[in-house]
């Protein structure tokens, strides 16, 4: 299969305006994301609606397309960007523009999901560790959880803790059963991406503010590959300070 990686990147952000261009030890963040995924993808594009980001990508020699400003999600921007490239691919990988520590091996895991021809959409999950802090990690609504069936497909995503362990105090839950953190990285067969962007927001999506629930409610299957590597999303200036220390 032929894969293309698309990195949606907006300048406007309520909590951290201009974050794709923030300097990370000599390189803007969007360049660090681009270089990480370029190691395992022949074709990568940044999709943006801002000329400053466009100029920055051109400056480091990357591919970039200018998309409309009206998109409701990175998924919609991803599809428009794909069409603007004028190229044909079997699957599209949607890469978060604020995760400069994404690992090439995680992209390879997504690609491997499509060895099964029935795969429509693929994503990643990371097991919580038994010694993780349940209050700041397991109970954190900003860290969506996923439950997975025997075919390695997502059954449900939630900001709440799933599953509920009835037989134990919540301080012991991580030791009693497997919990999975959803990693917000997606790959779609091209035709499937065309279809899901035409769907209207669903009731579960509106309740949880998780777009992937719209796809599940409409009968699409999401294959889940397991990664043991952590990704670090940067949503605030404080997150950037932590990332720079790690870098």
Secondary structure as the mmCIF struct_conf table of DSSP 4:
data_model
#
loop_
_struct_conf.conf_type_id
_struct_conf.id
_struct_conf.beg_label_comp_id
_struct_conf.beg_label_asym_id
_struct_conf.beg_label_seq_id
_struct_conf.end_label_comp_id
_struct_conf.end_label_asym_id
_struct_conf.end_label_seq_id
STRN STRN1 UNK A 3 UNK A 9
BEND BEND1 UNK A 11 UNK A 11
BEND BEND2 UNK A 14 UNK A 16
TURN_TY1_P TURN_TY1_P1 UNK A 17 UNK A 18
HELX_RH_3T_P HELX_RH_3T_P1 UNK A 19 UNK A 21
STRN STRN2 UNK A 23 UNK A 24
TURN_TY1_P TURN_TY1_P2 UNK A 25 UNK A 26
STRN STRN3 UNK A 27 UNK A 28
HELX_RH_AL_P HELX_RH_AL_P1 UNK A 29 UNK A 38
TURN_TY1_P TURN_TY1_P3 UNK A 39 UNK A 40
BEND BEND3 UNK A 42 UNK A 42
STRN STRN4 UNK A 43 UNK A 48
BEND BEND4 UNK A 49 UNK A 49
HELX_RH_AL_P HELX_RH_AL_P2 UNK A 51 UNK A 59
TURN_TY1_P TURN_TY1_P4 UNK A 60 UNK A 61
STRN STRN5 UNK A 64 UNK A 66
BEND BEND5 UNK A 69 UNK A 69
BEND BEND6 UNK A 72 UNK A 73
HELX_RH_AL_P HELX_RH_AL_P3 UNK A 74 UNK A 85
TURN_TY1_P TURN_TY1_P5 UNK A 86 UNK A 86
BEND BEND7 UNK A 90 UNK A 90
STRN STRN6 UNK A 91 UNK A 94
TURN_TY1_P TURN_TY1_P6 UNK A 97 UNK A 98
TURN_TY1_P TURN_TY1_P7 UNK A 100 UNK A 101
HELX_RH_AL_P HELX_RH_AL_P4 UNK A 104 UNK A 113
TURN_TY1_P TURN_TY1_P8 UNK A 114 UNK A 115
BEND BEND8 UNK A 116 UNK A 116
TURN_TY1_P TURN_TY1_P9 UNK A 117 UNK A 118
STRN STRN7 UNK A 121 UNK A 127
HELX_LH_PP_P HELX_LH_PP_P1 UNK A 128 UNK A 129
TURN_TY1_P TURN_TY1_P10 UNK A 130 UNK A 131
BEND BEND9 UNK A 132 UNK A 132
HELX_RH_PI_P HELX_RH_PI_P1 UNK A 134 UNK A 138
TURN_TY1_P TURN_TY1_P11 UNK A 139 UNK A 139
TURN_TY1_P TURN_TY1_P12 UNK A 141 UNK A 142
BEND BEND10 UNK A 143 UNK A 143
STRN STRN8 UNK A 145 UNK A 148
TURN_TY1_P TURN_TY1_P13 UNK A 150 UNK A 151
BEND BEND11 UNK A 152 UNK A 152
STRN STRN9 UNK A 153 UNK A 153
STRN STRN10 UNK A 154 UNK A 158
BEND BEND12 UNK A 159 UNK A 160
BEND BEND13 UNK A 162 UNK A 163
TURN_TY1_P TURN_TY1_P14 UNK A 166 UNK A 167
BEND BEND14 UNK A 168 UNK A 168
HELX_RH_3T_P HELX_RH_3T_P2 UNK A 170 UNK A 172
HELX_RH_AL_P HELX_RH_AL_P5 UNK A 173 UNK A 176
BEND BEND15 UNK A 177 UNK A 177
STRN STRN11 UNK A 180 UNK A 189
HELX_RH_AL_P HELX_RH_AL_P6 UNK A 190 UNK A 196
TURN_TY1_P TURN_TY1_P15 UNK A 197 UNK A 198
BEND BEND16 UNK A 199 UNK A 199
HELX_LH_PP_P HELX_LH_PP_P2 UNK A 200 UNK A 202
HELX_RH_AL_P HELX_RH_AL_P7 UNK A 203 UNK A 208
TURN_TY1_P TURN_TY1_P16 UNK A 209 UNK A 209
TURN_TY1_P TURN_TY1_P17 UNK A 211 UNK A 211
HELX_RH_AL_P HELX_RH_AL_P8 UNK A 212 UNK A 217
TURN_TY1_P TURN_TY1_P18 UNK A 218 UNK A 219
STRN STRN12 UNK A 222 UNK A 226
BEND BEND17 UNK A 229 UNK A 229
BEND BEND18 UNK A 236 UNK A 236
HELX_RH_AL_P HELX_RH_AL_P9 UNK A 237 UNK A 246
#
